Amino acid sequence: MWTVTAESNYEDYGDLSTNYLPERHIQQLDEFDVNLDGISERIVTHNFVGRANAGSYGSDIIEGDTIIFSAIADNASIVPAETPNGFYVELEN
């Protein structure tokens, strides 16, 4: 199971996936501008390998090659604000 997840994650996300494997895998990759500099940052939603897609995930904001913010909580998603204010962290039960 782990090798299938790792191979699939690497095929989908390339070198970015190596920052999370082997403990975590990328579930989703989004992009939006969180700091109003006109350049979109990458928003990575990740989960523990072998867990269901429904829980235990967290999110990171990556600017260039640096993680500038992490939401380290169960079921934490980074969501763009509806106004040009950046983002907020959404916690799901």
N, C-alpha and C positions, 0 to 999 in steps of 0.2 A: 504494500500500500504506500509506504513512504516514498519508495523510488518512483512510483507512478506519479505521485503528487509533485515530487521534485522535478521530474522530467517535464511534466505538463506546465508547471509554473515557469520553468526556464524557457520553454518554447513560447509561452505567452508574454513574459516580462523581461526576458534576457538577463543581463547582469544585475539588474535591480533585485531580482529574486534571491540572489546570493546573500543579500543583506539580511534576509529573514529565515532562510533555510538553515539548519534542518528542523528547528523547533516550530517555526511559524511559516505560513505560506500566504501569498498575496491572494486576496479574494476579489479585489476590485481596484482599479486605478482610474482616478478622475483628475481633471485639471481645472483650476480656476484661480483668479488673482486674489490672494488673501491679504496682501499688504499694500494694495493700490499703487504698485510701481509700474503697472501696465504689462507685466510679464506673469503668465500663469505659473503657479507652483503645482507640483504633483501631489495629489492626495492619495495615500496608499491605505487601504483597509486590509488588515491581515488577521489571521486566525491561527490557532494552534493546529499543527498537522494532526489529522485523525479525528478532529472534533467536527460536530455537525455545523453546517453553515448558519445555524440559528443563534449561536451565542459564543461568548468568550472572545469576541474580536475587538481589536483596537485600531487606531488610525494614526498616521503620521503625515506631517506636511514637509515636503522636501523642496528646498530651493537650491537649484544647481545640484551639487552632490552632498548637501548637508541637510540633515533632519533639523528643522528649526522649531518644531512643536510636535509633541506626542500626546495623544489621549490614551492614557494607560488606565483603563477601567473596563470591566465587562460590558460588551455591547456599546462601545463608544464610537460614534461616527462624527466626522468633521463635515459640516454642511455650510455651503455659502450663505451669507446673510442676504436677505431680500433687498437690502439697501447696500450701497457701496461702502459698507462698514467692515468688510472682512469676512469673518466666519463665526460660527458657534459650534459647541460640542453638544450633540444630541445623544442622550443616554436612553436606551430602550430597555424595558423590563422583560 
